[in-house]
Amino acid sequence: GTRLAVEFILELLAAGQSENDILANYPGLTREDILACLSYASYLAHEYKAFPIPA
């Protein structure tokens, strides 16, 4: 129950915040939570492929 969206955590990481920075700023978050966000993002990247539409 941290109520932080996966997207938000991924945006923090993409912006260059380290895992330690995120954990310090959001004490309710655990390392496992961050890893779960990355795992979910990896799943989506593999599950949903974009295909170009011919013009």
DOVEX-287522 format. One record per residue (C-alpha): residue number from 1; residue in one letter; z, x, y negated. Coordinates in pm, 1 decimal. Each point is the difference from the previous one (the first is absolute). Layout:
<recs>
{NUM; 'a'; {Z; X; Y}},
...
</recs>
This chain:
<recs>
{1; 'g'; {0.0; 0.0; 0.0}},
{2; 't'; {-98.9; 235.0; -282.3}},
{3; 'r'; {-255.7; -246.6; -136.4}},
{4; 'l'; {-240.8; 277.9; -91.6}},
{5; 'a'; {-360.7; -67.6; 92.9}},
{6; 'v'; {-186.1; 240.7; 226.0}},
{7; 'e'; {-266.3; 20.3; -270.4}},
{8; 'f'; {261.1; 111.9; -254.0}},
{9; 'i'; {127.3; 280.5; 223.6}},
{10; 'l'; {-355.4; 116.2; 69.7}},
{11; 'e'; {-75.1; 0.4; -373.4}},
{12; 'l'; {305.5; 218.6; -62.4}},
{13; 'l'; {-118.3; 246.4; 262.9}},
{14; 'a'; {-356.3; -7.0; -134.5}},
{15; 'a'; {134.1; 71.7; -348.8}},
{16; 'g'; {154.5; 319.8; 131.4}},
{17; 'q'; {361.0; -99.2; 49.2}},
{18; 's'; {159.8; 181.4; 289.4}},
{19; 'e'; {186.6; -168.9; 278.6}},
{20; 'n'; {323.4; 145.5; -141.4}},
{21; 'd'; {-77.2; -138.1; -348.4}},
{22; 'i'; {-61.3; -346.6; 138.7}},
{23; 'l'; {315.2; 6.6; 211.9}},
{24; 'a'; {205.1; 113.9; -301.0}},
{25; 'n'; {-140.2; -275.2; -223.1}},
{26; 'y'; {31.5; -276.1; 261.9}},
{27; 'p'; {324.6; 62.5; 193.1}},
{28; 'g'; {-51.6; -302.1; 225.7}},
{29; 'l'; {-316.7; 158.7; 136.3}},
{30; 't'; {0.1; 232.2; 300.5}},
{31; 'r'; {-237.4; 269.2; 117.9}},
{32; 'e'; {-91.3; -231.6; 287.0}},
{33; 'd'; {-101.5; -268.0; -252.9}},
{34; 'i'; {-239.7; 242.6; -169.7}},
{35; 'l'; {-143.8; 107.8; 334.5}},
{36; 'a'; {-45.9; -365.8; 95.1}},
{37; 'c'; {-198.8; -53.9; -321.9}},
{38; 'l'; {-224.5; 294.3; 85.0}},
{39; 's'; {-39.7; -123.7; 355.5}},
{40; 'y'; {-99.7; -345.4; -123.8}},
{41; 'a'; {-251.9; 149.7; -245.1}},
{42; 's'; {-147.7; 207.3; 281.7}},
{43; 'y'; {-28.8; -308.2; 219.5}},
{44; 'l'; {-181.7; -190.6; -275.5}},
{45; 'a'; {-236.1; 289.9; -65.5}},
{46; 'h'; {-99.1; 3.7; 365.7}},
{47; 'e'; {2.2; -375.8; 53.8}},
{48; 'y'; {-200.4; -112.9; -300.4}},
{49; 'k'; {-326.4; 181.2; -49.6}},
{50; 'a'; {-229.2; -68.5; -293.2}},
{51; 'f'; {-370.0; -17.1; 68.7}},
{52; 'p'; {-265.7; 23.0; -271.5}},
{53; 'i'; {-210.2; -309.5; -59.1}},
{54; 'p'; {-371.3; 75.4; -28.4}},
{55; 'a'; {-148.5; -86.4; -338.7}},
</recs>
